[in-house]
Amino acid sequence: MKVYDHKHIKNIVLVGAHQSGKTTLAETMLYEAGLINRRGTVENKNTVSDHHQIEHERGASVFATPLHTEWRNYKINIIDTPGLDDFIGEIISSIRVADTIVTVLNGQNGVEIGTEIIWNYISDYHKPTVFVINQIDHAGIDFEDSFRSITELVGKNAVKIQYPIRIDGAQCIIDVLKMKLYKFPKGGGKPEKHPIPENEKALANHLHNELVEKAAENDEALMELFFDKGTLNEDEMRQGIKAGMLNHDLFPVFCVSALEDMGSGRLMGFIDNVAPAAADLKPEQTLEGQAIERTNEAPTSLFIFKTIYQPNLGQITFFKVKSGDVRVNEKLVNARNGETEVLHQLFIMDGKKREPVSRLAVGDIGATLRLKYTETNDTLHEVGTPITIRPIAYPESRTRKAVSAEKRNEEEKLTDALRKINSQDPTAIISYSRELKQQILGCQGELHLATIDWTLRNIYEVEANFEKPRIAYRETIQRAATANYRHKKQSGGAGQFAQVHLKIEPWVEGMPEPQGFNIRGKEEEELPWGGKLIFYNCIVGGVIDLRYLPSIKKGIQETMESGPLTGSYVTDIRVMVYDGKMHSVDSNDISFKIAGAHAFKEAFMNAKPKLLEPIRELTIKVPEDMVGNVMTDLQSRRAVILGIDSEDRYQILKCNAPEAELYGYSTSLRSLTQGKATFTSVFSSFQSVPTNVQKQLVSS
């Protein structure tokens, strides 16, 4: 296969809401370029892109799939992505390595909530973006309404390159960049080119002039040329459009029927001629603070944006060549762990089809097999020239489940499988909670969870149970209390004896030292789970030997790891050990540890103990007409509304809600709003549990 240089490689990603037609458009683009001689369909489960078994079962994209075409002396790498935000990790990683984003809209719906979610990430990365309004041949399309929704999303910098019309029953597209009419035969395919009809010339000229002005705005030399001539030629317009796209100030809008192969060839021509290549983008900064040189002569570096595991092949690693070029059998170093990897094979991937290559140039996208130490988000660099590409920041989990193997003897197998899933999909977050004594899986929603479950069963052959996770409560006290405990045990020979008197109080930052005690020593312990234990030695007269105080403290600490109310962690308490007794023969460390633990428990239960629950701060983006239902649901979950802001057609709700009330919230919100609302959630604080709830928890 021909090796293209970085000026002739175009990397695009197809993004858009569910059922906008991305996979069908990708299939049509491969067909137009001659890579395939027959187009598959999603319904027939034979597209190049959706080739995974789970995608066939669900009838929708689950994974981002790299493809490629060769079109008019350019190589176009295409990444087809899922449309559901449960798979946002696949979308974000693809946006990260693309040079141009092609946002596909269902012409009947225009901009949908899924489009808006994706747009937020496109804006973060400041990537050049083209909008494509699909299904122009559908009776229910409203092109103008769809275009209007784009302007509401991106502002007035959205500009029409094309618009659809019908002439004598035939589907046509008027292109105001080329100022031509494309007339498509029934069933689509190669169009006839015609002059623009007289009755459309006024509108086409108006849009053409608007496009000229937008193009001129993005280049000072073009602006001067525009003032001199009053217009720009097609090549000059292309130059201005590209500059505007690179500045994120111009968003060309095209129209197609992906299903009927109408307009896809013209879109590919625009990608070739105008859309930025890797060489056009601003230099990227490494974590070391150096600019990455996009030349073949620079030291080689690869960014790993995706990994998948297939039983017959093992791990397939997808990368973008960020600098230099990469060759078969090249040795590269993983910047994260320092391990050396050998790239024994290089491929261009089209779905499940692999085409071996010997070299890939800077800017290109490829794949390799069976790397031992490399995961998604890693950088591989040339030996002796450290380069670390800035990693992708993935969103926090929205759904958490406790996960365990259905068969106890498969726990280790499950853990290994989950680790592999996490290495491939960083939005599937695996952790073990020592506090909850559960393995916790964090994911983006119920569909994401179902995909993980499918992968465990079908790829790794392990059955898992998914349950509601326990809640990480905290225990503390509301007033001071004293207690003493005598531990005495005699069973022949040396016995056990210890007596401890102590006082406990709630601790808050900045409070004065305790009064009425002769403080001989003070230790501040930062607890691993948050908060503090302040431990005072107030012993006088040597009634307890100093060597036993660490044992008393240890007994208290162990009790705090499993609190007297619910077995939760205890936090923010200060303890004054002020009296006690010991025996010259029977006293030892274990005796004082036991006495300290029991004295602390007794004092704790007399100090008006209370439970604290974790509170999450939610930010919910919801259509205006659905705010009432969402707020009613939040109030039923003991949520406290913090504020409401407006953003275009949406309301942004901010609230605090107990974590215990948010189980299944992702599914509920989707149901309440027909999938039109989204939310993020971050830990806020611990707050007191209501009395009635505490009683239920303590008695259960």
C-alpha positions as CSV (number, residue, x, y, z in Angstrom):
1,M,0.0,0.0,0.0
2,K,1.2,3.5,-0.8
3,V,2.7,5.5,2.1
4,Y,1.2,9.0,2.2
5,D,2.9,12.0,3.7
6,H,1.4,14.1,6.5
7,K,0.1,16.6,4.0
8,H,-2.0,14.0,2.2
9,I,-3.5,12.2,5.2
10,K,-6.9,13.4,6.4
11,N,-8.1,11.9,9.7
12,I,-11.9,12.4,10.2
13,V,-14.2,11.1,12.9
14,L,-17.9,10.6,12.3
15,V,-19.9,11.7,15.4
16,G,-23.5,12.3,16.1
17,A,-26.6,11.3,18.0
18,H,-27.9,7.7,17.9
19,Q,-29.5,6.8,14.5
20,S,-28.1,9.8,12.7
21,G,-26.6,7.6,10.0
22,K,-22.9,7.6,10.8
23,T,-22.3,3.9,10.0
24,T,-24.3,4.2,6.8
25,L,-22.3,7.2,5.7
26,A,-19.0,5.5,6.5
27,E,-20.2,2.5,4.4
28,T,-21.1,4.8,1.5
29,M,-17.8,6.6,1.7
30,L,-15.9,3.3,1.4
31,Y,-18.1,2.3,-1.5
32,E,-17.6,5.7,-3.3
33,A,-13.8,5.2,-2.9
34,G,-13.9,1.7,-4.3
35,L,-12.7,0.0,-1.2
36,I,-15.8,-2.1,-1.2
37,N,-18.0,-3.1,-4.3
38,R,-21.2,-3.6,-2.4
39,R,-22.7,-1.6,0.4
40,G,-23.8,-3.3,3.5
41,T,-26.6,-2.1,5.9
42,V,-27.0,-1.9,9.6
43,E,-30.2,-3.9,9.3
44,N,-28.5,-6.7,7.4
45,K,-25.6,-6.7,9.9
46,N,-23.0,-6.6,7.1
47,T,-21.4,-3.2,7.3
48,V,-17.6,-2.9,7.5
49,S,-17.8,-0.7,10.6
50,D,-20.3,-2.6,12.8
51,H,-18.5,-6.0,12.7
52,H,-18.6,-7.0,16.4
53,Q,-21.1,-9.7,17.5
54,I,-22.6,-7.4,20.1
55,E,-23.2,-4.7,17.5
56,H,-25.0,-7.2,15.4
57,E,-27.1,-8.2,18.4
58,R,-28.0,-4.6,19.3
59,G,-28.3,-3.2,15.8
60,A,-26.2,-0.2,16.7
61,S,-22.5,0.8,17.1
62,V,-20.9,0.1,20.4
63,F,-17.2,0.6,19.5
64,A,-15.3,3.2,17.6
65,T,-14.1,1.6,14.4
66,P,-11.2,2.9,12.3
67,L,-11.5,2.6,8.5
68,H,-9.7,4.2,5.6
69,T,-10.3,5.3,2.0
70,E,-8.0,6.6,-0.8
71,W,-9.6,9.4,-2.7
72,R,-8.0,11.6,-5.4
73,N,-4.4,11.1,-4.1
74,Y,-5.4,11.6,-0.5
75,K,-5.7,9.0,2.3
76,I,-8.8,9.6,4.4
77,N,-8.8,7.7,7.8
78,I,-12.4,7.5,9.0
79,I,-13.4,6.6,12.6
80,D,-17.1,5.6,12.9
81,T,-18.3,6.2,16.5
82,P,-21.3,5.1,18.6
83,G,-24.1,7.7,19.1
84,L,-25.1,6.9,22.6
85,D,-23.4,8.8,25.4
86,D,-23.0,5.5,27.4
87,F,-20.1,5.0,25.1
88,I,-18.7,8.5,25.4
89,G,-15.2,7.1,26.0
90,E,-15.1,5.7,22.5
91,I,-16.2,9.0,21.1
92,I,-13.8,11.2,23.1
93,S,-10.8,9.1,22.2
94,S,-11.7,9.3,18.5
95,I,-12.2,13.1,18.7
96,R,-8.8,13.3,20.3
97,V,-6.9,11.8,17.3
98,A,-9.0,13.2,14.5
99,D,-8.0,16.3,12.6
100,T,-11.5,17.1,11.4
101,I,-14.8,16.3,13.1
102,V,-17.8,15.4,10.8
103,T,-20.9,15.8,12.9
104,V,-23.8,13.9,11.3
105,L,-27.4,15.0,12.0
106,N,-30.6,13.1,11.4
107,G,-32.4,15.6,9.1
108,Q,-35.7,14.9,10.7
109,N,-34.4,15.8,14.2
110,G,-31.6,18.3,13.7
111,V,-29.4,18.9,16.7
112,E,-30.3,16.4,19.5
113,I,-29.1,16.1,23.0
114,G,-26.5,13.5,21.9
115,T,-25.1,16.0,19.4
116,E,-24.8,18.6,22.2
117,I,-23.0,16.3,24.5
118,I,-20.5,15.5,21.8
119,W,-20.2,19.2,20.8
120,N,-19.0,20.0,24.3
121,Y,-16.0,17.7,23.8
122,I,-15.4,19.0,20.3
123,S,-15.3,22.6,21.7
124,D,-12.8,21.5,24.5
125,Y,-10.4,20.1,21.8
126,H,-11.1,23.1,19.5
127,K,-11.2,20.8,16.5
128,P,-12.2,21.8,13.0
129,T,-15.8,20.7,12.4
130,V,-18.1,20.0,9.5
131,F,-21.8,19.4,9.9
132,V,-23.7,17.0,7.6
133,I,-27.5,17.0,7.5
134,N,-28.4,13.4,6.5
135,Q,-31.6,11.9,5.1
136,I,-32.3,14.8,2.7
137,D,-34.5,12.4,0.6
138,H,-36.8,11.6,3.5
139,A,-40.3,13.1,3.4
140,G,-40.1,14.3,7.0
141,I,-36.9,16.3,6.6
142,D,-36.8,20.0,7.4
143,F,-33.4,21.2,6.2
144,E,-33.9,24.8,7.3
145,D,-35.0,23.7,10.8
146,S,-32.0,21.5,11.1
147,F,-29.7,24.3,9.9
148,R,-31.3,26.6,12.5
149,S,-30.6,24.1,15.2
150,I,-26.9,24.1,14.2
151,T,-26.7,27.9,14.5
152,E,-28.3,27.7,17.9
153,L,-25.5,25.3,18.8
154,V,-22.5,27.0,17.3
155,G,-23.7,30.5,16.5
156,K,-23.6,32.4,13.3
157,N,-20.4,30.9,12.1
158,A,-22.3,27.9,10.7
159,V,-22.4,28.4,6.9
160,K,-24.2,26.5,4.2
161,I,-22.1,24.9,1.5
162,Q,-25.1,23.1,0.1
163,Y,-28.9,22.9,0.4
164,P,-31.3,20.3,-1.0
165,I,-34.2,20.8,-3.4
166,R,-36.3,18.6,-5.5
167,I,-36.8,19.2,-9.3
168,D,-39.4,17.3,-11.2
169,G,-39.4,14.6,-8.4
170,A,-35.6,14.2,-8.5
171,Q,-33.4,14.8,-5.5
172,C,-30.9,17.6,-6.1
173,I,-28.3,19.5,-4.2
174,I,-27.2,23.0,-4.9
175,D,-23.6,23.7,-4.0
176,V,-22.9,27.3,-3.4
177,L,-19.1,26.8,-3.2
178,K,-18.9,25.4,-6.7
179,M,-22.1,27.1,-7.8
180,K,-23.5,23.9,-9.4
181,L,-26.6,21.8,-9.1
182,Y,-26.1,18.1,-8.6
183,K,-29.1,16.0,-9.8
184,F,-29.2,12.4,-8.6
185,P,-30.8,9.5,-10.4
186,K,-33.4,7.4,-8.6
187,G,-31.7,5.2,-6.0
188,G,-28.7,7.6,-5.8
189,G,-25.2,7.3,-7.2
190,K,-23.2,9.5,-9.5
191,P,-25.1,12.8,-10.1
192,E,-25.5,14.9,-13.2
193,K,-24.0,18.4,-13.0
194,H,-26.2,21.3,-14.1
195,P,-26.2,25.1,-13.9
196,I,-28.3,26.5,-11.1
197,P,-31.9,27.0,-12.2
198,E,-33.0,30.6,-12.7
199,N,-35.5,30.4,-9.8
200,E,-32.8,29.4,-7.4
201,K,-30.1,31.8,-8.5
202,A,-31.0,34.6,-6.2
203,L,-30.8,32.4,-3.1
204,A,-27.7,30.6,-4.3
205,N,-25.9,33.9,-5.0
206,H,-26.9,35.2,-1.6
207,L,-25.5,32.1,0.1
208,H,-22.4,32.2,-2.1
209,N,-21.7,35.8,-1.2
210,E,-22.2,35.0,2.5
211,L,-19.7,32.1,2.1
212,V,-17.2,34.5,0.4
213,E,-17.5,36.9,3.3
214,K,-17.1,34.2,5.9
215,A,-14.0,32.9,4.1
216,A,-12.4,36.3,3.8
217,E,-12.9,37.1,7.5
218,N,-10.4,34.4,8.5
219,D,-7.4,35.6,6.5
220,E,-6.1,39.2,6.3
221,A,-4.7,38.8,2.8
222,L,-8.0,37.3,1.6
223,M,-9.8,40.2,3.3
224,E,-7.8,42.7,1.3
225,L,-8.3,40.7,-1.9
226,F,-12.0,40.7,-1.2
227,F,-12.1,44.5,-0.7
228,D,-10.2,44.9,-4.0
229,K,-12.2,42.5,-6.2
230,G,-15.5,42.3,-4.3
231,T,-15.3,38.5,-4.4
232,L,-13.0,35.5,-4.2
233,N,-12.4,32.6,-6.6
234,E,-13.0,29.0,-5.6
235,D,-9.4,28.3,-4.6
236,E,-9.3,31.5,-2.4
237,M,-12.5,30.5,-0.8
238,R,-11.1,27.1,0.0
239,Q,-8.1,28.7,1.6
240,G,-10.4,31.0,3.8
241,I,-12.7,28.2,4.8
242,K,-9.8,26.0,5.9
243,A,-8.4,29.0,8.0
244,G,-11.8,29.5,9.6
245,M,-12.1,25.8,10.4
246,L,-8.7,25.8,12.0
247,N,-9.6,28.8,14.1
248,H,-12.9,27.1,15.1
249,D,-14.7,30.1,13.6
250,L,-16.3,28.6,10.6
251,F,-18.5,25.4,10.4
252,P,-19.4,24.3,6.9
253,V,-22.7,22.6,6.5
254,F,-23.3,19.9,3.9
255,C,-26.3,17.7,3.1
256,V,-26.4,14.0,2.0
257,S,-28.5,10.9,1.9
258,A,-26.1,8.3,3.2
259,L,-28.5,5.5,2.5
260,E,-29.1,6.5,-1.1
261,D,-25.5,7.6,-1.8
262,M,-26.4,11.2,-2.5
263,G,-23.8,13.9,-1.8
264,S,-21.2,11.6,-0.2
265,G,-18.7,12.0,-3.1
266,R,-18.9,15.8,-2.9
267,L,-18.3,15.6,0.9
268,M,-15.2,13.5,0.4
269,G,-14.0,15.9,-2.2
270,F,-14.3,18.7,0.3
271,I,-12.4,16.6,2.9
272,D,-9.7,16.1,0.4
273,N,-9.4,19.7,-0.8
274,V,-10.3,21.8,2.2
275,A,-10.5,19.9,5.5
276,P,-7.3,20.4,7.5
277,A,-4.7,17.6,7.5
278,A,-2.5,16.7,10.5
279,A,0.2,19.0,9.1
280,D,-2.2,22.0,9.3
281,L,-3.1,21.8,13.0
282,K,-1.3,23.8,15.7
283,P,1.7,22.0,17.3
284,E,0.8,19.8,20.3
285,Q,2.6,20.2,23.6
286,T,4.0,17.2,25.4
287,L,3.8,16.8,29.2
288,E,7.5,17.7,29.2
289,G,6.5,21.1,27.7
290,Q,8.0,20.5,24.3
291,A,6.2,21.1,21.0
292,I,5.7,17.9,19.0
293,E,7.4,18.1,15.6
294,R,5.1,16.7,12.9
295,T,7.8,15.6,10.6
296,N,9.1,12.2,9.5
297,E,12.6,13.2,10.6
298,A,11.6,13.8,14.2
299,P,11.9,11.2,16.9
300,T,9.0,8.7,16.7
301,S,6.1,8.9,19.0
302,L,2.7,7.1,19.0
303,F,-0.4,7.9,21.0
304,I,-2.5,4.9,21.9
305,F,-6.2,5.9,21.6
306,K,-7.9,2.6,21.6
307,T,-7.3,-1.1,22.4
308,I,-9.6,-4.1,22.0
309,Y,-9.3,-7.7,22.8
310,Q,-10.3,-10.5,20.5
311,P,-10.1,-14.1,21.5
312,N,-8.4,-15.3,18.3
313,L,-5.9,-12.4,18.1
314,G,-5.4,-11.1,21.6
315,Q,-5.0,-7.4,22.1
316,I,-5.2,-5.1,19.1
317,T,-3.7,-1.6,19.8
318,F,-4.7,1.4,17.7
319,F,-2.5,4.4,17.5
320,K,-1.8,7.7,15.8
321,V,1.7,8.5,14.7
322,K,2.4,11.9,16.4
323,S,5.9,12.4,15.2
324,G,8.5,10.6,13.1
325,D,7.5,7.5,11.3
326,V,7.1,3.9,12.6
327,R,8.3,0.8,10.9
328,V,7.8,-3.0,11.4
329,N,10.0,-4.4,14.2
330,E,10.7,-1.0,15.7
331,K,11.5,-0.8,19.4
332,L,9.7,1.9,21.3
333,V,9.5,2.7,25.0
334,N,6.2,3.1,27.0
335,A,6.4,6.6,28.7
336,R,4.2,5.5,31.5
337,N,6.1,2.4,32.7
338,G,9.4,2.5,30.9
339,E,8.9,-0.9,29.3
340,T,10.1,-1.6,25.8
341,E,7.7,-2.8,23.2
342,V,8.5,-4.3,19.8
343,L,6.0,-3.6,17.0
344,H,6.3,-6.9,15.1
345,Q,3.4,-6.1,12.8
346,L,1.8,-2.9,11.5
347,F,-1.7,-2.8,10.0
348,I,-4.2,-0.5,8.4
349,M,-7.6,-1.6,9.8
350,D,-10.9,-1.5,8.1
351,G,-13.3,-3.0,10.6
352,K,-12.1,-6.5,11.2
353,K,-10.0,-6.6,8.0
354,R,-6.3,-6.1,8.5
355,E,-4.0,-4.8,5.8
356,P,-0.3,-5.3,6.6
357,V,2.1,-2.3,6.0
358,S,5.8,-1.9,6.6
359,R,5.7,1.8,7.5
360,L,3.4,4.5,8.6
361,A,4.2,8.2,8.3
362,V,3.5,11.0,10.8
363,G,-0.1,11.9,11.1
364,D,-1.3,8.4,10.1
365,I,-3.5,6.0,12.1
366,G,-2.6,2.3,12.3
367,A,-2.7,-0.8,14.6
368,T,-0.5,-3.5,15.9
369,L,-0.9,-6.7,17.8
370,R,0.0,-8.3,21.2
371,L,1.8,-5.4,22.9
372,K,2.6,-6.6,26.5
373,Y,2.8,-3.5,28.6
374,T,0.7,-0.9,26.7
375,E,-2.9,0.3,27.3
376,T,-5.2,3.0,26.1
377,N,-3.9,6.5,26.7
378,D,-0.3,5.5,26.7
379,T,2.6,7.0,24.7
380,L,5.2,5.0,22.9
381,H,8.4,6.9,22.0
382,E,11.8,6.3,20.4
383,V,14.5,5.0,22.7
384,G,16.4,7.8,24.3
385,T,14.0,10.6,23.4
386,P,11.3,10.8,26.1
387,I,7.9,12.1,24.9
388,T,4.7,11.9,26.8
389,I,1.5,12.8,24.9
390,R,-1.1,14.5,27.1
391,P,-3.6,11.8,28.1
392,I,-7.3,11.9,27.5
393,A,-9.4,13.1,30.4
394,Y,-12.4,10.8,30.6
395,P,-15.6,11.7,32.4
396,E,-16.4,10.3,35.9
397,S,-18.7,7.3,36.3
398,R,-22.4,7.9,36.4
399,T,-23.4,4.4,37.4
400,R,-21.7,2.2,40.1
401,K,-22.3,-1.5,40.7
402,A,-20.8,-4.0,43.1
403,V,-19.5,-6.8,41.0
404,S,-18.7,-10.4,42.0
405,A,-18.3,-13.7,40.3
406,E,-21.3,-16.0,40.2
407,K,-19.0,-18.9,41.0
408,R,-16.7,-18.2,44.0
409,N,-13.8,-20.0,42.4
410,E,-13.9,-17.5,39.5
411,E,-13.2,-14.3,41.5
412,E,-9.6,-14.2,40.3
413,K,-10.7,-14.8,36.7
414,L,-13.3,-12.0,37.0
415,T,-10.8,-9.6,38.4
416,D,-8.4,-10.3,35.6
417,A,-11.1,-9.8,33.0
418,L,-12.2,-6.5,34.5
419,R,-8.6,-5.3,34.5
420,K,-8.4,-6.1,30.8
421,I,-11.7,-4.3,30.1
422,N,-10.4,-1.2,32.0
423,S,-7.2,-1.2,30.1
424,Q,-9.2,-1.1,26.9
425,D,-12.0,1.2,28.1
426,P,-10.9,3.7,30.7
427,T,-14.5,4.7,31.4
428,A,-15.0,1.3,32.9
429,I,-13.4,2.0,36.2
430,I,-12.6,-0.9,38.6
431,S,-11.7,-0.5,42.2
432,Y,-11.8,-2.5,45.4
433,S,-13.4,-0.8,48.4
434,R,-11.8,-2.1,51.6
435,E,-14.4,-0.1,53.5
436,L,-17.4,-1.7,51.7
437,K,-15.6,-5.0,51.2
438,Q,-16.8,-4.9,47.6
439,Q,-15.3,-4.7,44.1
440,I,-16.9,-1.6,42.5
441,L,-17.4,-1.1,38.8
442,G,-18.0,2.5,37.6
443,C,-19.5,3.0,34.2
444,Q,-21.4,5.5,32.1
445,G,-24.9,3.9,32.2
446,E,-27.0,0.8,31.9
447,L,-26.1,0.2,28.2
448,H,-22.4,0.5,29.0
449,L,-22.9,-1.9,31.9
450,A,-24.8,-4.4,29.6
451,T,-21.9,-4.2,27.2
452,I,-19.4,-5.0,30.0
453,D,-21.5,-7.9,31.1
454,W,-21.7,-9.2,27.5
455,T,-18.0,-8.9,27.2
456,L,-17.4,-10.8,30.4
457,R,-19.7,-13.7,29.4
458,N,-18.8,-13.9,25.7
459,I,-15.2,-12.9,25.5
460,Y,-13.8,-13.9,28.9
461,E,-16.3,-16.6,29.7
462,V,-17.1,-15.6,33.3
463,E,-20.5,-14.9,34.8
464,A,-20.8,-11.9,37.1
465,N,-23.4,-10.6,39.5
466,F,-24.1,-6.8,39.5
467,E,-25.6,-5.4,42.7
468,K,-26.4,-2.2,44.4
469,P,-23.1,-1.1,46.1
470,R,-23.1,-0.4,49.9
471,I,-23.0,3.2,50.9
472,A,-19.8,4.5,52.5
473,Y,-21.3,6.1,55.6
474,R,-19.3,7.7,58.4
475,E,-19.9,7.7,62.1
476,T,-19.1,10.4,64.6
477,I,-20.4,11.9,67.8
478,Q,-22.3,15.1,68.8
479,R,-21.3,15.6,72.5
480,A,-18.6,14.6,75.0
481,A,-18.8,11.3,77.0
482,T,-16.5,9.4,79.4
483,A,-16.1,5.7,80.0
484,N,-13.8,3.3,81.7
485,Y,-13.3,-0.4,81.0
486,R,-11.5,-3.1,83.0
487,H,-10.2,-6.1,81.1
488,K,-9.3,-9.0,83.4
489,K,-8.7,-12.6,82.3
490,Q,-7.2,-15.4,84.3
491,S,-6.7,-18.9,82.9
492,G,-3.7,-20.3,84.7
493,G,-0.3,-18.9,84.5
494,A,0.1,-15.3,83.4
495,G,-3.3,-13.5,83.0
496,Q,-4.5,-10.3,81.3
497,F,-5.2,-7.1,83.1
498,A,-5.8,-3.5,82.0
499,Q,-8.1,-0.7,83.0
500,V,-8.5,2.5,80.9
501,H,-10.4,5.7,81.7
502,L,-11.0,8.0,78.8
503,K,-13.1,10.9,77.5
504,I,-14.1,11.5,73.9
505,E,-15.3,14.7,72.2
506,P,-16.3,15.7,68.7
507,W,-13.3,17.3,67.0
508,V,-13.4,20.3,64.7
509,E,-10.6,22.3,63.1
510,G,-9.4,25.1,65.3
511,M,-11.1,24.1,68.6
512,P,-9.2,24.9,71.9
513,E,-7.3,22.3,73.7
514,P,-9.3,20.2,76.3
515,Q,-9.7,21.8,79.7
516,G,-9.2,20.1,83.1
517,F,-6.5,17.6,82.0
518,N,-2.8,17.5,82.5
519,I,-1.8,17.0,78.9
520,R,1.5,15.1,78.7
521,G,1.4,14.3,75.0
522,K,-0.7,14.8,71.8
523,E,-0.8,12.9,68.5
524,E,-2.8,14.0,65.4
525,E,-3.7,11.1,63.1
526,E,-4.9,11.8,59.6
527,L,-7.3,9.0,59.0
528,P,-7.0,7.2,55.6
529,W,-10.8,7.6,55.1
530,G,-10.8,11.4,55.9
531,G,-11.0,13.4,59.1
532,K,-8.8,13.0,62.2
533,L,-8.2,11.2,65.4
534,I,-6.6,13.5,68.1
535,F,-5.1,11.3,70.8
536,Y,-4.0,12.9,74.2
537,N,-1.9,11.3,76.9
538,C,-3.3,12.8,80.1
539,I,-1.9,10.1,82.5
540,V,-0.5,11.4,85.8
541,G,1.3,9.5,88.5
542,G,2.4,6.7,86.2
543,V,-0.9,4.7,86.7
544,I,-0.4,3.4,83.2
545,D,3.0,2.9,81.8
546,L,3.8,5.0,78.7
547,R,4.7,1.9,76.7
548,Y,1.0,0.8,76.8
549,L,-0.4,4.0,75.3
550,P,0.3,3.0,71.7
551,S,-1.7,-0.2,72.4
552,I,-4.7,1.8,73.7
553,K,-4.5,4.0,70.6
554,K,-4.4,0.9,68.4
555,G,-7.5,-0.5,70.0
556,I,-9.3,2.8,69.5
557,Q,-8.2,2.9,65.8
558,E,-9.3,-0.6,65.1
559,T,-12.7,0.2,66.6
560,M,-12.9,3.3,64.4
561,E,-12.4,1.1,61.3
562,S,-15.6,-0.6,62.1
563,G,-17.8,1.8,64.0
564,P,-20.3,0.8,66.8
565,L,-23.4,1.9,64.9
566,T,-23.2,0.3,61.4
567,G,-19.6,-0.9,61.1
568,S,-18.7,2.3,59.1
569,Y,-15.6,4.3,59.5
570,V,-15.5,6.7,62.5
571,T,-14.2,10.2,62.0
572,D,-13.3,13.5,63.7
573,I,-13.0,12.5,67.4
574,R,-10.5,13.5,70.0
575,V,-9.7,11.1,72.9
576,M,-8.2,12.0,76.3
577,V,-6.8,8.9,78.2
578,Y,-6.6,10.3,81.8
579,D,-6.6,7.4,84.2
580,G,-6.4,3.6,84.6
581,K,-4.6,0.7,86.3
582,M,-2.1,-1.9,85.4
583,H,-0.7,-5.1,87.0
584,S,3.0,-5.7,87.3
585,V,2.6,-9.3,86.0
586,D,-0.6,-9.6,84.0
587,S,-0.6,-6.3,82.1
588,N,0.5,-6.4,78.5
589,D,-0.1,-4.8,75.1
590,I,-3.0,-6.9,74.1
591,S,-4.8,-6.2,77.4
592,F,-4.6,-2.5,77.0
593,K,-5.6,-2.7,73.3
594,I,-8.8,-4.6,74.4
595,A,-9.5,-2.2,77.2
596,G,-9.0,0.8,75.0
597,A,-11.3,-0.5,72.3
598,H,-14.1,-1.4,74.8
599,A,-13.8,2.0,76.7
600,F,-14.0,3.8,73.3
601,K,-17.1,1.9,72.2
602,E,-18.9,2.6,75.5
603,A,-18.0,6.3,75.4
604,F,-19.0,6.5,71.8
605,M,-22.5,5.1,72.4
606,N,-23.0,7.6,75.2
607,A,-21.9,10.6,73.1
608,K,-25.0,10.9,71.0
609,P,-23.6,9.1,67.9
610,K,-24.7,10.1,64.5
611,L,-24.3,8.8,60.9
612,L,-23.0,10.9,58.1
613,E,-23.9,10.1,54.5
614,P,-22.0,11.0,51.3
615,I,-23.5,13.8,49.3
616,R,-23.0,14.2,45.6
617,E,-23.3,17.4,43.7
618,L,-25.3,16.9,40.5
619,T,-25.3,19.2,37.5
620,I,-28.2,18.3,35.2
621,K,-28.8,19.7,31.7
622,V,-32.5,19.3,30.9
623,P,-34.8,20.8,28.2
624,E,-36.9,23.6,29.6
625,D,-40.2,21.8,29.2
626,M,-39.0,18.9,31.3
627,V,-37.6,20.7,34.3
628,G,-40.7,20.2,36.4
629,N,-40.6,16.4,36.2
630,V,-36.9,16.3,36.9
631,M,-37.2,18.6,40.0
632,T,-40.1,16.5,41.4
633,D,-38.0,13.4,41.0
634,L,-35.0,15.1,42.7
635,Q,-37.1,16.1,45.7
636,S,-38.2,12.5,46.1
637,R,-34.6,11.7,46.4
638,R,-34.0,14.2,49.3
639,A,-32.1,16.5,47.0
640,V,-31.5,20.2,47.8
641,I,-31.6,22.5,44.7
642,L,-28.7,24.9,44.7
643,G,-29.5,26.9,41.6
644,I,-30.9,27.0,38.1
645,D,-29.2,28.6,35.1
646,S,-30.3,28.9,31.5
647,E,-28.3,27.7,28.5
648,D,-30.0,28.1,25.1
649,R,-33.0,25.7,25.2
650,Y,-31.8,24.0,28.3
651,Q,-31.9,24.6,32.1
652,I,-28.9,23.7,34.2
653,L,-29.9,22.4,37.6
654,K,-27.4,22.1,40.4
655,C,-28.3,20.2,43.5
656,N,-26.9,18.2,46.3
657,A,-28.3,14.7,46.8
658,P,-27.5,11.8,49.1
659,E,-25.6,9.0,47.3
660,A,-27.9,6.5,48.8
661,E,-30.8,8.0,46.8
662,L,-29.0,8.1,43.4
663,Y,-28.8,4.4,42.7
664,G,-30.3,3.9,39.2
665,Y,-30.6,7.7,38.6
666,S,-29.0,7.5,35.1
667,T,-31.8,5.2,34.0
668,S,-34.5,7.2,35.7
669,L,-33.4,10.5,34.2
670,R,-33.2,9.0,30.7
671,S,-36.8,7.6,31.1
672,L,-38.1,10.9,32.5
673,T,-36.7,13.0,29.6
674,Q,-36.7,10.5,26.7
675,G,-32.9,10.6,26.8
676,K,-32.7,14.3,26.3
677,A,-31.1,15.2,29.7
678,T,-27.6,14.5,30.9
679,F,-25.9,14.8,34.2
680,T,-22.5,14.8,35.9
681,S,-21.9,13.9,39.5
682,V,-19.0,14.7,41.9
683,F,-18.5,14.0,45.6
684,S,-19.5,17.1,47.7
685,S,-19.3,16.3,51.4
686,F,-20.6,14.2,54.3
687,Q,-23.7,15.4,56.0
688,S,-25.9,14.1,58.8
689,V,-28.4,11.4,58.0
690,P,-32.0,12.3,59.0
691,T,-33.0,10.7,62.3
692,N,-35.6,8.3,60.8
693,V,-33.1,7.1,58.2
694,Q,-30.5,6.6,60.8
695,K,-32.8,4.5,62.9
696,Q,-33.6,2.2,59.9
697,L,-29.9,1.8,59.1
698,V,-28.9,1.0,62.7
699,S,-31.7,-1.5,63.1
700,S,-31.1,-3.3,59.8
